[in-house]
Amino acid sequence: MIDAAAIRADGRMPAALDGAPPVWTLDPRWQAVDFVSDLHLADDTPRTTATFCAYLQHTTADAVLLLGDIFEVWVGDDCLDEPGSFEARCAATLAQAARQRCVGFMVGNRDFLLGAAACQAIGLRALPDPTLLSAWGQRTLIAHGDAWCLDDIPYQQFRQQVRSAQWQQAFLARPLAERRAIARQLRTASENQKHRLGASAYVDLDTTAVDQALHAAGAAVLVHGHTHRPATHALADGLTRHVLSDWHCEPDDAPRRAEVLRWTSNGFTRLHVDERGRTTPC
């Protein structure tokens, strides 16, 4: 068993290991649920944003569950009060989608400052990380994934800092323009690190932590994002881990990538999203 106290002492704070996840029994009338993560939407990703908006209009799923890093950065809910802001425009699109179907939102490491009050105002269902879903006689655990990247000790220490109430209160007390400037600096530093490290910039989830979480939840399947390594992994004891796709739809993105994972009574299917928002099996 993982010693959570020892992990904390080492600076590693996997919140997903603390206690049992909340259980959400899905509406029995639903026939399909889509999972999406790691869009990293921003002002400079217009095609990715347009593709996602088109997908929200055309999906036939009864629910769309957004599992973190939907936004490249979220510097506070007061950005919604800024007339014409990118965040306000996206919120309007999400609100429209939420009037047509259930839209769930789980924060990631980039948009963790999006609060429950903003979710409620937009019409989104706030999803704790992790959450256990029950549907069609199956139990599926969903998470963003960053809390289980235990080998990335500097990130876990940073995560512990920025998720604290004290840090968030101090950061949100700064003027919005200053917060945006800080976010730009952090984003530039992050992009430079990714270019320097390549694929190794994304540490994978700790397999022992994943195994423990699934067994503790009584779930056979884990769905998560964060690592930007879309794949399906067969685990021990018949367990399965589905890693969601990140999205890249800009002209200089090669290869282009936009996928959702659909869950039905028949299991899980990866779907490609084209520029018009239409989905086809990958």
Phi and psi in degrees as GROMACS dihedral restraints (atoms count N, CA, C in turn):
[ dihedral_restraints ]
;  ai    aj    ak    al  type     phi  dphi    fc
    3     4     5     6     1   -77.6    20    10
    4     5     6     7     1   131.9    20    10
    6     7     8     9     1   -88.3    20    10
    7     8     9    10     1   101.5    20    10
    9    10    11    12     1   -63.9    20    10
   10    11    12    13     1   -33.5    20    10
   12    13    14    15     1   -65.7    20    10
   13    14    15    16     1   -40.2    20    10
   15    16    17    18     1   -66.4    20    10
   16    17    18    19     1   -37.3    20    10
   18    19    20    21     1   -62.3    20    10
   19    20    21    22     1   -43.7    20    10
   21    22    23    24     1   -61.6    20    10
   22    23    24    25     1   -42.3    20    10
   24    25    26    27     1   -62.3    20    10
   25    26    27    28     1   -28.1    20    10
   27    28    29    30     1   -86.4    20    10
   28    29    30    31     1     2.3    20    10
   30    31    32    33     1    87.7    20    10
   31    32    33    34     1     5.7    20    10
   33    34    35    36     1  -104.2    20    10
   34    35    36    37     1   121.8    20    10
   36    37    38    39     1  -120.8    20    10
   37    38    39    40     1    73.8    20    10
   39    40    41    42     1   -77.7    20    10
   40    41    42    43     1    93.8    20    10
   42    43    44    45     1   -58.1    20    10
   43    44    45    46     1   -26.5    20    10
   45    46    47    48     1   -67.4    20    10
   46    47    48    49     1   -10.4    20    10
   48    49    50    51     1   -93.8    20    10
   49    50    51    52     1    -5.3    20    10
   51    52    53    54     1   -94.1    20    10
   52    53    54    55     1    99.0    20    10
   54    55    56    57     1    80.8    20    10
   55    56    57    58     1   172.7    20    10
   57    58    59    60     1   -79.2    20    10
   58    59    60    61     1   140.6    20    10
   60    61    62    63     1   -73.1    20    10
   61    62    63    64     1   151.8    20    10
   63    64    65    66     1   -64.9    20    10
   64    65    66    67     1   148.1    20    10
   66    67    68    69     1  -106.0    20    10
   67    68    69    70     1   130.9    20    10
   69    70    71    72     1  -117.8    20    10
   70    71    72    73     1   111.9    20    10
   72    73    74    75     1   -85.9    20    10
   73    74    75    76     1   115.2    20    10
   75    76    77    78     1   -71.6    20    10
   76    77    78    79     1   157.1    20    10
   78    79    80    81     1   -58.0    20    10
   79    80    81    82     1   122.7    20    10
   81    82    83    84     1   -63.7    20    10
   82    83    84    85     1   -14.5    20    10
   84    85    86    87     1   -80.7    20    10
   85    86    87    88     1   -14.4    20    10
   87    88    89    90     1   -70.0    20    10
   88    89    90    91     1   144.4    20    10
   90    91    92    93     1  -113.3    20    10
   91    92    93    94     1   -18.2    20    10
   93    94    95    96     1  -154.8    20    10
   94    95    96    97     1   140.7    20    10
   96    97    98    99     1  -127.8    20    10
   97    98    99   100     1   129.9    20    10
   99   100   101   102     1  -103.1    20    10
  100   101   102   103     1   140.5    20    10
  102   103   104   105     1  -114.0    20    10
  103   104   105   106     1   134.4    20    10
  105   106   107   108     1  -138.1    20    10
  106   107   108   109     1   143.8    20    10
  108   109   110   111     1  -154.6    20    10
  109   110   111   112     1   168.9    20    10
  111   112   113   114     1    55.8    20    10
  112   113   114   115     1    46.0    20    10
  114   115   116   117     1   -76.5    20    10
  115   116   117   118     1   -33.3    20    10
  117   118   119   120     1    53.3    20    10
  118   119   120   121     1    48.8    20    10
  120   121   122   123     1   -66.8    20    10
  121   122   123   124     1   139.2    20    10
  123   124   125   126     1  -158.2    20    10
  124   125   126   127     1   169.9    20    10
  126   127   128   129     1   -55.3    20    10
  127   128   129   130     1   -31.3    20    10
  129   130   131   132     1   -96.0    20    10
  130   131   132   133     1    18.9    20    10
  132   133   134   135     1  -124.2    20    10
  133   134   135   136     1    58.8    20    10
  135   136   137   138     1   -64.4    20    10
  136   137   138   139     1   -36.8    20    10
  138   139   140   141     1   -73.9    20    10
  139   140   141   142     1   -37.5    20    10
  141   142   143   144     1   -63.5    20    10
  142   143   144   145     1   -43.5    20    10
  144   145   146   147     1   -62.5    20    10
  145   146   147   148     1   -44.6    20    10
  147   148   149   150     1   -64.6    20    10
  148   149   150   151     1   -39.2    20    10
  150   151   152   153     1   -63.9    20    10
  151   152   153   154     1   -42.5    20    10
  153   154   155   156     1   -65.0    20    10
  154   155   156   157     1   -43.0    20    10
  156   157   158   159     1   -62.4    20    10
  157   158   159   160     1   -40.5    20    10
  159   160   161   162     1   -66.3    20    10
  160   161   162   163     1   -39.5    20    10
  162   163   164   165     1   -60.5    20    10
  163   164   165   166     1   -44.3    20    10
  165   166   167   168     1   -60.4    20    10
  166   167   168   169     1   -32.7    20    10
  168   169   170   171     1   -72.5    20    10
  169   170   171   172     1   -34.2    20    10
  171   172   173   174     1  -105.1    20    10
  172   173   174   175     1   -14.2    20    10
  174   175   176   177     1   -61.5    20    10
  175   176   177   178     1   144.4    20    10
  177   178   179   180     1   -97.9    20    10
  178   179   180   181     1     3.1    20    10
  180   181   182   183     1   -67.3    20    10
  181   182   183   184     1   148.5    20    10
  183   184   185   186     1   -76.8    20    10
  184   185   186   187     1   -23.9    20    10
  186   187   188   189     1  -146.2    20    10
  187   188   189   190     1   144.3    20    10
  189   190   191   192     1  -120.2    20    10
  190   191   192   193     1   118.1    20    10
  192   193   194   195     1  -108.6    20    10
  193   194   195   196     1   116.8    20    10
  195   196   197   198     1   -95.5    20    10
  196   197   198   199     1   116.1    20    10
  198   199   200   201     1  -105.6    20    10
  199   200   201   202     1    48.1    20    10
  201   202   203   204     1    96.2    20    10
  202   203   204   205     1   152.5    20    10
  204   205   206   207     1    55.2    20    10
  205   206   207   208     1    37.9    20    10
  207   208   209   210     1   -67.5    20    10
  208   209   210   211     1   -36.5    20    10
  210   211   212   213     1  -106.3    20    10
  211   212   213   214     1   143.7    20    10
  213   214   215   216     1   -61.9    20    10
  214   215   216   217     1   -35.6    20    10
  216   217   218   219     1  -157.7    20    10
  217   218   219   220     1   148.1    20    10
  219   220   221   222     1  -135.8    20    10
  220   221   222   223     1   113.4    20    10
  222   223   224   225     1   -99.4    20    10
  223   224   225   226     1     8.3    20    10
  225   226   227   228     1   140.0    20    10
  226   227   228   229     1   148.3    20    10
  228   229   230   231     1   -68.2    20    10
  229   230   231   232     1   -16.1    20    10
  231   232   233   234     1   -70.6    20    10
  232   233   234   235     1    -9.5    20    10
  234   235   236   237     1   -64.6    20    10
  235   236   237   238     1   -21.1    20    10
  237   238   239   240     1   -70.7    20    10
  238   239   240   241     1   -19.9    20    10
  240   241   242   243     1   -85.9    20    10
  241   242   243   244     1    -7.7    20    10
  243   244   245   246     1   -82.1    20    10
  244   245   246   247     1   114.0    20    10
  246   247   248   249     1   -55.8    20    10
  247   248   249   250     1   128.9    20    10
  249   250   251   252     1    73.7    20    10
  250   251   252   253     1     9.2    20    10
  252   253   254   255     1   -66.6    20    10
  253   254   255   256     1   156.2    20    10
  255   256   257   258     1   -57.8    20    10
  256   257   258   259     1   -43.4    20    10
  258   259   260   261     1   -63.4    20    10
  259   260   261   262     1   -39.7    20    10
  261   262   263   264     1   -65.5    20    10
  262   263   264   265     1   -38.7    20    10
  264   265   266   267     1   -66.3    20    10
  265   266   267   268     1   -41.7    20    10
  267   268   269   270     1   -65.8    20    10
  268   269   270   271     1   -38.6    20    10
  270   271   272   273     1   -61.8    20    10
  271   272   273   274     1   -38.1    20    10
  273   274   275   276     1   -64.0    20    10
  274   275   276   277     1   -40.5    20    10
  276   277   278   279     1   -65.8    20    10
  277   278   279   280     1   -43.1    20    10
  279   280   281   282     1   -65.0    20    10
  280   281   282   283     1   -38.4    20    10
  282   283   284   285     1   -63.4    20    10
  283   284   285   286     1   -40.2    20    10
  285   286   287   288     1   -63.6    20    10
  286   287   288   289     1   -43.1    20    10
  288   289   290   291     1   -63.6    20    10
  289   290   291   292     1   -38.5    20    10
  291   292   293   294     1   -69.0    20    10
  292   293   294   295     1   -18.8    20    10
  294   295   296   297     1   -78.9    20    10
  295   296   297   298     1   -15.6    20    10
  297   298   299   300     1  -100.8    20    10
  298   299   300   301     1   -27.2    20    10
  300   301   302   303     1  -160.1    20    10
  301   302   303   304     1   169.4    20    10
  303   304   305   306     1   -70.8    20    10
  304   305   306   307     1   130.2    20    10
  306   307   308   309     1  -123.7    20    10
  307   308   309   310     1   115.9    20    10
  309   310   311   312     1   -99.7    20    10
  310   311   312   313     1   149.0    20    10
  312   313   314   315     1  -133.9    20    10
  313   314   315   316     1   119.8    20    10
  315   316   317   318     1  -112.3    20    10
  316   317   318   319     1   129.6    20    10
  318   319   320   321     1   -73.2    20    10
  319   320   321   322     1   153.5    20    10
  321   322   323   324     1  -115.9    20    10
  322   323   324   325     1  -161.9    20    10
  324   325   326   327     1   -79.4    20    10
  325   326   327   328     1   -12.3    20    10
  327   328   329   330     1   -99.4    20    10
  328   329   330   331     1   -29.2    20    10
  330   331   332   333     1  -122.6    20    10
  331   332   333   334     1    32.3    20    10
  333   334   335   336     1   -69.0    20    10
  334   335   336   337     1   -13.6    20    10
  336   337   338   339     1   -85.7    20    10
  337   338   339   340     1    -0.1    20    10
  339   340   341   342     1   -73.8    20    10
  340   341   342   343     1   115.1    20    10
  342   343   344   345     1   -89.6    20    10
  343   344   345   346     1   169.2    20    10
  345   346   347   348     1   -63.7    20    10
  346   347   348   349     1   -35.4    20    10
  348   349   350   351     1   -65.8    20    10
  349   350   351   352     1   -39.5    20    10
  351   352   353   354     1   -66.5    20    10
  352   353   354   355     1   -41.1    20    10
  354   355   356   357     1   -57.0    20    10
  355   356   357   358     1   -46.0    20    10
  357   358   359   360     1   -64.2    20    10
  358   359   360   361     1   -41.5    20    10
  360   361   362   363     1   -64.4    20    10
  361   362   363   364     1   -36.4    20    10
  363   364   365   366     1   -76.4    20    10
  364   365   366   367     1   -27.6    20    10
  366   367   368   369     1   103.9    20    10
  367   368   369   370     1    16.0    20    10
  369   370   371   372     1   -91.0    20    10
  370   371   372   373     1   151.5    20    10
  372   373   374   375     1   -92.0    20    10
  373   374   375   376     1   116.4    20    10
  375   376   377   378     1   -71.4    20    10
  376   377   378   379     1   129.7    20    10
  378   379   380   381     1  -111.3    20    10
  379   380   381   382     1   118.7    20    10
  381   382   383   384     1   -63.0    20    10
  382   383   384   385     1   153.6    20    10
  384   385   386   387     1  -111.2    20    10
  385   386   387   388     1   111.4    20    10
  387   388   389   390     1   -90.0    20    10
  388   389   390   391     1   171.3    20    10
  390   391   392   393     1  -131.9    20    10
  391   392   393   394     1   141.4    20    10
  393   394   395   396     1  -101.6    20    10
  394   395   396   397     1   122.4    20    10
  396   397   398   399     1  -100.0    20    10
  397   398   399   400     1   139.6    20    10
  399   400   401   402     1  -123.8    20    10
  400   401   402   403     1   120.8    20    10
  402   403   404   405     1  -162.0    20    10
  403   404   405   406     1   146.7    20    10
  405   406   407   408     1    53.3    20    10
  406   407   408   409     1    35.2    20    10
  408   409   410   411     1    71.8    20    10
  409   410   411   412     1    16.4    20    10
  411   412   413   414     1  -124.7    20    10
  412   413   414   415     1   158.2    20    10
  414   415   416   417     1  -125.1    20    10
  415   416   417   418     1   123.1    20    10
  417   418   419   420     1  -124.1    20    10
  418   419   420   421     1   128.4    20    10
  420   421   422   423     1   -92.9    20    10
  421   422   423   424     1   130.4    20    10
  423   424   425   426     1  -118.9    20    10
  424   425   426   427     1   145.3    20    10
  426   427   428   429     1  -158.2    20    10
  427   428   429   430     1   162.0    20    10
  429   430   431   432     1   -72.2    20    10
  430   431   432   433     1   -46.2    20    10
  432   433   434   435     1   119.3    20    10
  433   434   435   436     1   -22.4    20    10
  435   436   437   438     1   -66.3    20    10
  436   437   438   439     1   -29.7    20    10
  438   439   440   441     1   -66.4    20    10
  439   440   441   442     1   -19.5    20    10
  441   442   443   444     1   -98.2    20    10
  442   443   444   445     1     2.9    20    10
  444   445   446   447     1   -84.3    20    10
  445   446   447   448     1    70.7    20    10
  447   448   449   450     1   -72.5    20    10
  448   449   450   451     1   -22.7    20    10
  450   451   452   453     1   -76.2    20    10
  451   452   453   454     1   -14.3    20    10
  453   454   455   456     1   -90.1    20    10
  454   455   456   457     1    75.9    20    10
  456   457   458   459     1   -63.7    20    10
  457   458   459   460     1   -43.1    20    10
  459   460   461   462     1   -58.3    20    10
  460   461   462   463     1   -39.7    20    10
  462   463   464   465     1   -66.8    20    10
  463   464   465   466     1   -41.9    20    10
  465   466   467   468     1   -63.4    20    10
  466   467   468   469     1   -34.9    20    10
  468   469   470   471     1   -67.5    20    10
  469   470   471   472     1   -41.7    20    10
  471   472   473   474     1   -63.4    20    10
  472   473   474   475     1   -42.2    20    10
  474   475   476   477     1   -60.8    20    10
  475   476   477   478     1   -42.9    20    10
  477   478   479   480     1   -60.2    20    10
  478   479   480   481     1   -40.8    20    10
  480   481   482   483     1   -65.6    20    10
  481   482   483   484     1   -52.7    20    10
  483   484   485   486     1   -76.6    20    10
  484   485   486   487     1   -17.2    20    10
  486   487   488   489     1   -86.2    20    10
  487   488   489   490     1    -4.0    20    10
  489   490   491   492     1   -76.1    20    10
  490   491   492   493     1   146.5    20    10
  492   493   494   495     1   -62.1    20    10
  493   494   495   496     1   -36.0    20    10
  495   496   497   498     1   -64.2    20    10
  496   497   498   499     1   -46.8    20    10
  498   499   500   501     1   -64.6    20    10
  499   500   501   502     1   -44.3    20    10
  501   502   503   504     1   -65.4    20    10
  502   503   504   505     1   -38.7    20    10
  504   505   506   507     1   -63.2    20    10
  505   506   507   508     1   -42.5    20    10
  507   508   509   510     1   -67.7    20    10
  508   509   510   511     1   -41.0    20    10
  510   511   512   513     1   -67.0    20    10
  511   512   513   514     1   -45.1    20    10
  513   514   515   516     1   -70.6    20    10
  514   515   516   517     1   -15.3    20    10
  516   517   518   519     1   -76.9    20    10
  517   518   519   520     1   -15.1    20    10
  519   520   521   522     1   -74.4    20    10
  520   521   522   523     1   153.9    20    10
  522   523   524   525     1   -58.9    20    10
  523   524   525   526     1   150.1    20    10
  525   526   527   528     1   -57.6    20    10
  526   527   528   529     1   -42.9    20    10
  528   529   530   531     1   -61.7    20    10
  529   530   531   532     1   -38.3    20    10
  531   532   533   534     1   -67.6    20    10
  532   533   534   535     1   -40.1    20    10
  534   535   536   537     1   -63.7    20    10
  535   536   537   538     1   -39.1    20    10
  537   538   539   540     1   -64.5    20    10
  538   539   540   541     1   -39.5    20    10
  540   541   542   543     1   -64.9    20    10
  541   542   543   544     1   -41.5    20    10
  543   544   545   546     1   -62.4    20    10
  544   545   546   547     1   -42.5    20    10
  546   547   548   549     1   -62.3    20    10
  547   548   549   550     1   -39.0    20    10
  549   550   551   552     1   -63.9    20    10
  550   551   552   553     1   -40.7    20    10
  552   553   554   555     1   -63.7    20    10
  553   554   555   556     1   -44.0    20    10
  555   556   557   558     1   -65.5    20    10
  556   557   558   559     1   -37.7    20    10
  558   559   560   561     1   -65.8    20    10
  559   560   561   562     1   -42.7    20    10
  561   562   563   564     1   -61.7    20    10
  562   563   564   565     1   -43.1    20    10
  564   565   566   567     1   -63.7    20    10
  565   566   567   568     1   -39.1    20    10
  567   568   569   570     1   -66.3    20    10
  568   569   570   571     1   -43.3    20    10
  570   571   572   573     1   -63.9    20    10
  571   572   573   574     1   -39.9    20    10
  573   574   575   576     1   -62.6    20    10
  574   575   576   577     1   -40.1    20    10
  576   577   578   579     1   -65.4    20    10
  577   578   579   580     1   -41.2    20    10
  579   580   581   582     1   -64.1    20    10
  580   581   582   583     1   -40.6    20    10
  582   583   584   585     1   -65.5    20    10
  583   584   585   586     1   -35.2    20    10
  585   586   587   588     1   -73.5    20    10
  586   587   588   589     1   -40.3    20    10
  588   589   590   591     1   -95.0    20    10
  589   590   591   592     1   -20.1    20    10
  591   592   593   594     1    66.7    20    10
  592   593   594   595     1  -140.4    20    10
  594   595   596   597     1   -62.0    20    10
  595   596   597   598     1   -27.3    20    10
  597   598   599   600     1   -71.5    20    10
  598   599   600   601     1    -5.9    20    10
  600   601   602   603     1   -67.1    20    10
  601   602   603   604     1   -21.7    20    10
  603   604   605   606     1  -106.3    20    10
  604   605   606   607     1   106.1    20    10
  606   607   608   609     1   -76.8    20    10
  607   608   609   610     1   138.5    20    10
  609   610   611   612     1   -80.9    20    10
  610   611   612   613     1   167.1    20    10
  612   613   614   615     1   -70.1    20    10
  613   614   615   616     1   148.1    20    10
  615   616   617   618     1   -71.6    20    10
  616   617   618   619     1   121.9    20    10
  618   619   620   621     1   -66.1    20    10
  619   620   621   622     1   -34.9    20    10
  621   622   623   624     1   -66.7    20    10
  622   623   624   625     1   -41.1    20    10
  624   625   626   627     1   -63.7    20    10
  625   626   627   628     1   -41.8    20    10
  627   628   629   630     1   -62.7    20    10
  628   629   630   631     1   -47.2    20    10
  630   631   632   633     1   -60.2    20    10
  631   632   633   634     1   -43.7    20    10
  633   634   635   636     1   -64.7    20    10
  634   635   636   637     1   -42.2    20    10
  636   637   638   639     1   -64.6    20    10
  637   638   639   640     1   -42.1    20    10
  639   640   641   642     1   -65.9    20    10
  640   641   642   643     1   -44.6    20    10
  642   643   644   645     1   -65.5    20    10
  643   644   645   646     1   -40.5    20    10
  645   646   647   648     1   -64.2    20    10
  646   647   648   649     1   -34.1    20    10
  648   649   650   651     1   -86.0    20    10
  649   650   651   652     1    -9.9    20    10
  651   652   653   654     1    66.5    20    10
  652   653   654   655     1    32.4    20    10
  654   655   656   657     1  -109.4    20    10
  655   656   657   658     1   144.6    20    10
  657   658   659   660     1   -94.6    20    10
  658   659   660   661     1   -13.5    20    10
  660   661   662   663     1  -134.7    20    10
  661   662   663   664     1   138.7    20    10
  663   664   665   666     1  -116.4    20    10
  664   665   666   667     1   132.7    20    10
  666   667   668   669     1  -118.9    20    10
  667   668   669   670     1   126.6    20    10
  669   670   671   672     1  -152.5    20    10
  670   671   672   673     1   168.9    20    10
  672   673   674   675     1  -120.0    20    10
  673   674   675   676     1  -136.2    20    10
  675   676   677   678     1    78.7    20    10
  676   677   678   679     1   -43.8    20    10
  678   679   680   681     1   -84.4    20    10
  679   680   681   682     1   -10.5    20    10
  681   682   683   684     1    60.0    20    10
  682   683   684   685     1    32.2    20    10
  684   685   686   687     1  -128.4    20    10
  685   686   687   688     1    71.0    20    10
  687   688   689   690     1   -59.5    20    10
  688   689   690   691     1   127.8    20    10
  690   691   692   693     1  -172.6    20    10
  691   692   693   694     1   166.9    20    10
  693   694   695   696     1  -120.1    20    10
  694   695   696   697     1   123.9    20    10
  696   697   698   699     1  -112.2    20    10
  697   698   699   700     1   127.6    20    10
  699   700   701   702     1   -84.7    20    10
  700   701   702   703     1   121.7    20    10
  702   703   704   705     1  -103.6    20    10
  703   704   705   706     1   176.6    20    10
  705   706   707   708     1   -65.7    20    10
  706   707   708   709     1   159.2    20    10
  708   709   710   711     1    62.2    20    10
  709   710   711   712     1    25.5    20    10
  711   712   713   714     1    75.9    20    10
  712   713   714   715     1    14.3    20    10
  714   715   716   717     1   -85.0    20    10
  715   716   717   718     1   160.2    20    10
  717   718   719   720     1  -136.6    20    10
  718   719   720   721     1   141.8    20    10
  720   721   722   723     1  -122.6    20    10
  721   722   723   724     1   118.6    20    10
  723   724   725   726     1  -101.3    20    10
  724   725   726   727     1   120.9    20    10
  726   727   728   729     1  -100.5    20    10
  727   728   729   730     1   124.5    20    10
  729   730   731   732     1   -75.9    20    10
  730   731   732   733     1   158.2    20    10
  732   733   734   735     1   -81.5    20    10
  733   734   735   736     1   142.8    20    10
  735   736   737   738     1   -81.6    20    10
  736   737   738   739     1   163.2    20    10
  738   739   740   741     1  -112.9    20    10
  739   740   741   742     1   134.5    20    10
  741   742   743   744     1  -141.1    20    10
  742   743   744   745     1   106.6    20    10
  744   745   746   747     1  -126.0    20    10
  745   746   747   748     1     8.1    20    10
  747   748   749   750     1   -77.3    20    10
  748   749   750   751     1   160.5    20    10
  750   751   752   753     1   -56.3    20    10
  751   752   753   754     1   -33.1    20    10
  753   754   755   756     1   -94.0    20    10
  754   755   756   757     1     7.9    20    10
  756   757   758   759     1   -84.1    20    10
  757   758   759   760     1   121.2    20    10
  759   760   761   762     1  -138.6    20    10
  760   761   762   763     1   121.2    20    10
  762   763   764   765     1   -81.0    20    10
  763   764   765   766     1   158.8    20    10
  765   766   767   768     1   -67.0    20    10
  766   767   768   769     1   140.7    20    10
  768   769   770   771     1  -145.4    20    10
  769   770   771   772     1   127.4    20    10
  771   772   773   774     1  -156.0    20    10
  772   773   774   775     1   110.0    20    10
  774   775   776   777     1  -136.3    20    10
  775   776   777   778     1   153.1    20    10
  777   778   779   780     1  -125.5    20    10
  778   779   780   781     1   157.7    20    10
  780   781   782   783     1  -109.6    20    10
  781   782   783   784     1   123.3    20    10
  783   784   785   786     1  -106.4    20    10
  784   785   786   787     1   133.6    20    10
  786   787   788   789     1  -112.3    20    10
  787   788   789   790     1   124.9    20    10
  789   790   791   792     1  -132.8    20    10
  790   791   792   793     1  -178.4    20    10
  792   793   794   795     1   -62.6    20    10
  793   794   795   796     1   -18.2    20    10
  795   796   797   798     1   -91.2    20    10
  796   797   798   799     1    -2.3    20    10
  798   799   800   801     1   118.1    20    10
  799   800   801   802     1  -152.4    20    10
  801   802   803   804     1  -112.9    20    10
  802   803   804   805     1   138.3    20    10
  804   805   806   807     1  -135.4    20    10
  805   806   807   808     1   133.3    20    10
  807   808   809   810     1   -86.6    20    10
  808   809   810   811     1   133.7    20    10
  810   811   812   813     1  -121.5    20    10
  811   812   813   814     1   134.9    20    10
  813   814   815   816     1   -84.4    20    10
  814   815   816   817     1   138.9    20    10
  816   817   818   819     1  -108.9    20    10
  817   818   819   820     1   120.0    20    10
  819   820   821   822     1   -86.1    20    10
  820   821   822   823     1   179.9    20    10
  822   823   824   825     1   -65.4    20    10
  823   824   825   826     1   -20.9    20    10
  825   826   827   828     1   -88.9    20    10
  826   827   828   829     1    -0.1    20    10
  828   829   830   831     1    87.0    20    10
  829   830   831   832     1     6.8    20    10
  831   832   833   834     1   -83.7    20    10
  832   833   834   835     1   147.2    20    10
  834   835   836   837     1  -113.4    20    10
  835   836   837   838     1   142.1    20    10
  837   838   839   840     1  -139.4    20    10
  838   839   840   841     1   150.3    20    10
  840   841   842   843     1   -58.0    20    10
  841   842   843   844     1   139.1    20    10
